[in-house]
C-alpha cells in the first residue's frame, strides 16, 4: 500500500510539474518535490530536482543533486546528461566534457547528449570533434532538429569547408522541408563565396511555395544591386512592394512590414533616373 501511495504521489507530482513548468514557476516545483525526496529519496527524484535547480540557474545545488543521484544509483545515465548540461550552461565547458563522454559511453546514440557535446566542443574551439558529433546525430536520428544542421554548417565554415556546409544545409532541407532558416543560412554562405547565380537560384526555389515573398524579393534585389544588375534589382524591389501592397491590413501595418516598405521605397528612389537640369538661355 505504501508503494502504491508513493507511486500515486509521484504521478500527481509529475502532472503538477508539467502544469507548473508551463507557468515557469520553478521555485514552487522545487518546494513540492522537497518533501517527497525527504520521505522517499531516489536517484530519479534527485535528477528531477537537479534539473529544476539548473533551470533556476542554481548550478551548485543542481550539481549537488546530480552527485547524490549518482551515489544512490551509479548506473543512472541521466545524471551525466544533467551534469553536462549544468556545467555547459554555467560556462564550464571543459568540465562538461567528461560528464558527456560518460553519458555517450553508456548511450552512444543519445541525440541530446551528442548535440550538447558537439556544442561543448565548438565552444572550446574544437570544430573537428564538434563535426563528428553533429554528423553522428544526422546519421542516426530520423528527423534531427534544424539547429543541428545549422550548427554543423557553422562548424564546416570555420573549418573552411563552405561547399560542404551548403551541401549539409541542403540535406537538412531535403529531410525537413523548405525551412527558411536553413535556406537563408545556405544563401548567406553562397553570397560570402560570391556564388551569386547559385544564390539567386536558391532564392527563387525558397520563395516559390511561399505566400509572402517580400523578404526574399528584397534580398534578391540586394544581391542584384551589389553585382551591378541595377535594372533587375529595381524589378525585384518593385515586386517586393507589390507583394506588401497585396497583404491584408493587419500584417501590412505591422512594424517590420512598414519598415521594410520604407526601405524598399528608399532603394527604388536611389534607382530613379535623374531629372535633367534645364538651362535658361538669356
N, C-alpha and C positions, 0 to 999 in steps of 0.2 A: 504493500500500500504506500509505504514511504517513497519507493522508487517511482510509482505512478504519479504521486503528488509532485515529486520533483520534476518529472517529465512534463506534467501539465504546466508547472511554473515556468519551465524553460520555453515551452511552446507559446505561452502567453507573453513571456518576455520577448521572444522573437517577433511576435506580432507588434507589440508596443514599440520595440526598437525600430521596426520598419516605419511605423507611423510617426514616431518622434524624429527619426532621421529626415523624413520628408520636410519637417519643420525646422531642421537644423539645430534642435535643442540637445546638443551633445552632453551638456552638464547633467540634464535630467536623466539621460540614458545611463550615465556613469553612476548616478545616485541610485538608480533602480537595480543595477547589476551588483553593486557592492554587497548588500545583504545576502544575495544569492551565492556569491563567491564565499562569503564568510560561513554560510551554512553548509554548502556542498562544493568546495573548491574542485575545479577540474582544469586541465590544460586548455580545453576548448574555450572555457569562460575567461581564462586569463588572456588568451589570444584575442577574444572579442573585446575585452576591456582595453587591452593594449592598442587595438586599432582605434578605439574611441579616443584614447589619450593622444594617439598620433594625429587624428583629425583635429583635435583641440590644440595641436602643436605643443603638447606637454611631452616632449620627446624623452626626457629622463624617466618619467613614470611609465611611458609605453615600453621602453627597453627593460625596465624592471619587471613588468608583467610578462614580457616575452621570455625573460630569463626564468621566471617562476614556472611558466608553462613548460619549458624545456625540462626543468627538474622533475615535474610531475609525469611527463611523457617524452622521453628523449627521441621518440620516433615520429613525433608530430611535425610534419613538414611546413605547416602554415606559420610556425614560429619563425622560420628563416625568411619567409616572404615578408612577414610583418616587420622583422628586424631590418631587413634590407630596405624596405620602403621608408621606415622611420629614419634610418641613417642617411638615405638619399635625400629625403625632404629636409633633413637638418643640415644638408650641405657637407656631410661627412662621407664623401663618395668613396674614398679609398677604404674606409672601414666597412662600407656596404658590400663591397665585392665578396669577401669571404662568406657572408651570410647567403648571398645569391648563388655563389658557387655550390654551397652545401644544398640549397634548395634544388638546384638543377642536377646535382648528383643523384638526389632522391627522385626527382620528377623531371627528366630531361626535356620533355615536351611541354612543360608548363608555360603557356603563352605569356601570361603576365610577368612571370619571373624572367623569361627570355627578353621581353621588351624592356623591363626595368634594368636588367644587366646591360643591355645594349645602350640604354641612356646613360648608365653609370660609366661605361667605357667611353662614350662620347664626351661626357663631362670631364673625363680625365685626359681627353685628347687622344685616346687610343681608338681611332676610327676603324682600323682593320678588324679589331676584336668586336667592335660595335656592329660592323657589317656582317660578320659571321652570325651573330645572334639575330639580326633582322632577317637575314637570308633563311635561317632555320625556321623562324615564325612563318615567313611567306611560304616555305615549302611544306610545312606540317599543319597549318591552320587553314580550314576551308575558306573562311572569309576574314582575313586579317583586317584590323582597323585601318582606316585611311591614314592615321598618324604613322603607322608602321611603314607604309610606302613613302610618306613624306620625309620621315626622319632617315630612312635608308637612303633616299636621294640626296639629302644633305651630307651624309657621310661620304657618298660617292663623289660629290662635287669637291669636298675637302680633300679627297684622295686624287683629285684631278682626273676624274673619270666622268665627265659630264654626259657623254653619249650613253654610258651605262645608266646614269641617273635618269635620263629621259626614257630609256627603254624600261627601266623599273617602274616608272610612273605610268607608262602606257600599259604595263602588265596590270597595275592596280586598276586602271580604267577599264581594261578588258574584263577583270574579275568582279569589280564592284559597281561598274556603271559609269556614266558620264558625270563624275563628281567634279564640280567646278574647282575645288581646291587642288585636286590632282592636275587638272588641265592647266590651271594658272601656274602652278609650280613648274610644270614641263615647259610652258610657254616662256617663262622668265629665264629658264636655263638656255633655251634656244636663242632668245634675244641677246643674252650675255655672250653667247658664242657667235653672234652675228649671222645666225641661220634664219634670216628674215623671211625667206619664201616658205620655209617649213613652219615658221611661227604663224604666218598668215593662213596657211592651210589649216593649222590647228585651231585657230580662231573660228574659221568657217565651220569646222566639224563640231567644235564645242558649243557654238551658239545655235546650230541648226535645229535641235529639238526644243529650244527654249522659247517661251512666250515673250520674255523680257530680254532684249538683246542689247540695250543701250550701253551697258558697261563694256561688253565685248566689242561693240562697234567703235566705241571711243578708243579702246586700246588698239584696235586695228588702225584707226586714223593716226594715232601717235606713232606707231611703227612706220606707217607710210610716210608721214611727215619727216621723221628722222632719217629716212632713206632718200629724201628729196622727191618723193612722188606726191607732190602737193595737191594736184587735182584729184587724185584718188583719195587722198586724206580728206579733202573737202567733201567728197561724196560720202565717205564713212561718217564724218561728223554730222552731215545733214540727215543721214539715215538714222543716226542716234537720236537727234532732236525729233524726228518724225515718230520714232518709237516712243519717246517720252510723251509727245502730244497725244498719242492714242491711249495712254493709260487712263484708268478711272480716276476720279478726283482725289480719293484718299491716298493712293500710292504716289500720284503725281505731286501732291502737295507735301509729301514727306520731305524732311530737311535734306537728306542725302540726294534725293532726286532733284530738288530745287538747286542744290549746289552744283550737281553735275550739269544741269541745264545751263546755268550761268557760265560754267567753264566752257561748255561747248559753244556758246554764243561768242565768247571772247576768242576762242580758237578760230571760229569762222570769220570773225571780223578781221583777224590777222591775215586771212587768205583773200579778203575782198580786194578787188583791183583798185589801185589808187585813182582818185579823180584828177584828170589833167588840169593843170593850172592855166587859166586863160589870161593872156597878157593884153592889156589895153594899149592900143597904139594911139599916140597923140599926134 
